[in-house]
Every structure is written in C-alpha cells, then in structure tokens.
Amino acid sequence: MSLRIVRLANFVAPASGGLRTALRELGAGYRAAGHEPVLVVPGERASDRDTEQGRVITLPGPLLPGTGGYRVLTDRRRVARLLESLAPDRLEVSDRTTLRWTGVWARRARVPAVMVSHETADGVLRTWGLSEGMARRTADALNVRTAHSYARVVCTTEFAEREFVRIGARNVVRAPLGVDLVNRHPELRDPALRARYARADQALLVMCSRLSVEKRPGTALDALEALLRRGERAVLVVAGDGPLRARLEQRARDRRLPVAFLGHIADRTLLGSLQASADVCLAPGPAETFGLAALEAMACGTPVVASSLSALPEIVGSAGATASDSGDSFADAVRLLLGRTESERRRTARARAECFGWDAAAAGFLAAHDAVVPTRPRLQEGVA
C-alpha cells in the first residue's frame, strides 16, 4: 500500500549539509518504493515543487541568529493547518526540539509518527559549554519527553541509541544512513587539483564541515599546527561555511598556518574530487551521530580521523582512526594513517564505505514506518 509520508525538518543548511543530503536521498528512496514523500522545510519564501525526492514545500521561517543561515518553522498554526491539509499516513520529524509538539498533533490525529535523532542531545549541549553532568541531566529530560511524544524514535547508530537506552525508552529503532557509492568513488582523484593546494612532499588534509561551534572545526587547525610543530609537512583545505569562518581565517593568518578556506562548494563533482585527492579527512565534531561528509570521503578512498566522542568510530572502523578532542591527538592519528601505504589506505576506506548504501538506509527507515520496503534495490548503487 502506498503511503503519504510527510517529513518535517528544521535547521537544514541553505545549500548543503548532512541533513539536507539525508532528506534528499531518503525521499528519493521512499518515492522509488512507490510511496508519496512530502518534505516541509523553512526557507526565505513560500514554495511548493515536485522534485526527485518527492514534493518539497517551503514555508517562510525566520533566520536563527548566529547559525550562519539556519531557519526554523515557528508558526505552529500554519504548520498544523498544512499537516491537516496534507492528511499524512505517516509523519517523520527531524528536529527533537522546536518541532516536538508535532508528536502530540500526530497522536491526536491518529497518525503514526517517528522522530529521527540526527545528533545526541548531550553531545550538542556539551559543545555549547554545559558541564557533562548538566548536559546529561538536561538531555535525559528532553529525551524522555521526545520518546513519549512519538510512536518511534529512529537512531542511525548504536552511539545515537545509547542516550535513549539510558532513559529506558522502548520505542527506539535503528536505521543507518548511507552514502552515494556511484558519484563518490576513488577515481575522482585529480593530481592537478591536489597540486593546487599541496606539494608532492606535503600531506593534504581536508575538512568538509559546517563551521559552527558544535562541529569543533578549530580542532582541525590545532591538528595542523601540532603536525607542523613536529616537523611534518602538511596543509589543510577547509570546504564549508558557517558562523566561525571569519574567526578561523583570522587565526590561520595570525599563526601563519597553511590553510585554504574554500567556503561552500556547490559543485558536488568538484567536492568529490577534493575528497578523493586528499590524504586524510578530518572529522572533529564530537556530537556527530553518523557523519555523512566523512563517509563520502571514505567512498572516495580517503581515510578519516574522527572524534572518539562521536559515532564515527562505529562508522569508520579500521578504515580510519579516532582521536580525543585535541590537536595533538588528531595529529597522532593522522601520522598513524599516513604510516600506511597509500594503496592500503584508499582500498580499505572504499571497502568500508561500501557497507553503507542508500538503498539499505531507505529500507530501514521505511521499516520504521511499517511501510512496504522495495524488494529490488534502486539503480543508484549500480545494480542493473
């Protein structure tokens, strides 16, 4: 039976980002399975269009100060009226804070609803400066209300699931996200592009991340500085934008660090070439519950150094390395990876990425909705 699956999301980056990618790919998977996905997101102005991921409705939402472009759906009455007019068979919400009220709406409307946990609440709260104990208590209170508000909570990793297990939630299901294994591949490696940023005797490090406090992008600069201090030859390329960019650029100038800030890269092929041409990808965000940018780098054959506080150690496995939240620790992990042969690094990274496809992700999310799962994989993975 075909289901109308209405999806609500806040804090979607205006041009790129892991959440935007996940919403797009899952919507395309739902549609390929014969369902009717409808995505509702905030934007500068109202719009309603049909896309490859299904119908996408944009409602005007105010900018959230200090976030570098995030908007939120704040008009509850307008959102509720839209939901009533859409008459969903299922509701999927990607925001456990400002949209948690939709769980109550769904229960009253007798619509099965799921909330997708895209980040750990205590991890985000810690990056905002709360102590570990206060972050945990606040997160537990928030998560209890979230678990009670929705029929199911979807977590993408065991790491993300832990904070709900901790409060005794019994409605948690796990469904991993995926990576584009067709348009992200090691053959995107471009010697000319690499030579633009690094000499042959230098290690090219890349970080593809939103430059905001919860991503801890400054740790990448700390790692580069630690490597240079030890006599290593290395440069760093940063792809991404955000509220911390000006501060990071000033710091790199003050300390004369070889860092190139590229801002947002709209050309996905160019971004893939950059990821494939790097020697190591850095993923310092401690609150990541999956890490799509890191997984994309691995699909391109580039190993990842990830924060040991995040879910990424679970994702990268032996194809990468983990580090504590310090420049010295990240530098140690970079040196560990560079100690392997290039062919071994690239082969292992790609093999690990191949464990995560969007077909499996869509199937997992549809199962959480008790929806029909396609018996034949989508062509995106290259299956004829």
C-alpha positions, 0 to 999 in steps of 0.5 A, a space after each residue: 500500500 502506498 503511503 503519504 509520508 510527510 517529513 518535517 525538518 528544521 535547521 537544514 543548511 541553505 545549500 548543503 549539509 548532512 541533513 539536507 543530503 539525508 532528506 534528499 536521498 531518503 525521499 528519493 528512496 521512499 518515492 522509488 518504493 512507490 510511496 508519496 514523500 512530502 518534505 516541509 522545510 523553512 526557507 526565505 519564501 513560500 514554495 511548493 515543487 515536485 522534485 526527485 525526492 518527492 514534493 518539497 514545500 517551503 514555508 517562510 521561517 525566520 533566520 536563527 541568529 548566529 547559525 550562519 543561515 539556519 531557519 526554523 518553522 515557528 508558526 505552529 498554526 500554519 504548520 498544523 493547518 498544512 499537516 491537516 491539509 496534507 492528511 499524512 499516513 505517516 509523519 517523520 520529524 527531524 528536529 527533537 526540539 522546536 518541532 516536538 509538539 508535532 508528536 502530540 498533533 500526530 497522536 491526536 490525529 491518529 497518525 503514526 509518527 517517528 522522530 529521527 535523532 540526527 545528533 545526541 542531545 548531550 553531545 550538542 549541549 556539551 559543545 555549547 559549554 554545559 558541564 557533562 553532568 548538566 548536559 546529561 541531566 538536561 538531555 535525559 529530560 528532553 529525551 524522555 519527553 521526545 520518546 513519549 511524544 512519538 510512536 518511534 524514535 529512529 537512531 542511525 547508530 548504536 552511539 545515537 541509541 545509547 542516550 535513549 537506552 539510558 532513559 529506558 525508552 522502548 520505542 527506539 529503532 535503528 536505521 543507518 544512513 548511507 552514502 552515494 557509492 556511484 558519484 563518490 568513488 576513488 577515481 575522482 582523484 585529480 593530481 592537478 587539483 591536489 597540486 593546487 593546494 599541496 606539494 608532492 612532499 606535503 600531506 593534504 588534509 581536508 575538512 568538509 564541515 559546517 563551521 559552527 561551534 558544535 562541529 569543533 572545526 578549530 580542532 582541525 587547525 590545532 591538528 595542523 599546527 601540532 603536525 607542523 610543530 613536529 616537523 611534518 609537512 602538511 596543509 589543510 583545505 577547509 570546504 564549508 561555511 558557517 558562523 566561525 569562518 571569519 574567526 578561523 581565517 583570522 587565526 590561520 593568518 595570525 599563526 601563519 598556518 597553511 590553510 585554504 578556506 574554500 567556503 561552500 562548494 556547490 559543485 558536488 563533482 568538484 567536492 568529490 574530487 577534493 575528497 578523493 585527492 586528499 590524504 586524510 579527512 578530518 572529522 572533529 565534531 564530537 556530537 556527530 551521530 553518523 557523519 555523512 561528509 566523512 563517509 563520502 570521503 571514505 567512498 572516495 578512498 580517503 581515510 578519516 580521523 574522527 572524534 572518539 566522542 562521536 559515532 564515527 568510530 562505529 562508522 569508520 572502523 579500521 578504515 580510519 582512526 579516532 582521536 580525543 578532542 585535541 590537536 595533538 591527538 588528531 595529529 597522532 592519528 593522522 601520522 598513524 594513517 599516513 604510516 600506511 601505504 597509500 594503496 592500503 589506505 584508499 582500498 580499505 576506506 572504499 571497502 568500508 564505505 561500501 557497507 553503507 548504501 542508500 538503498 539499505 538506509 531507505 529500507 530501514 527507515 521505511 521499516 520504521 514506518 511499517 511501510 512496504 520496503 522495495 524488494 529490488 534495490 534502486 539503480 543508484 548503487 549500480 545494480 542493473 
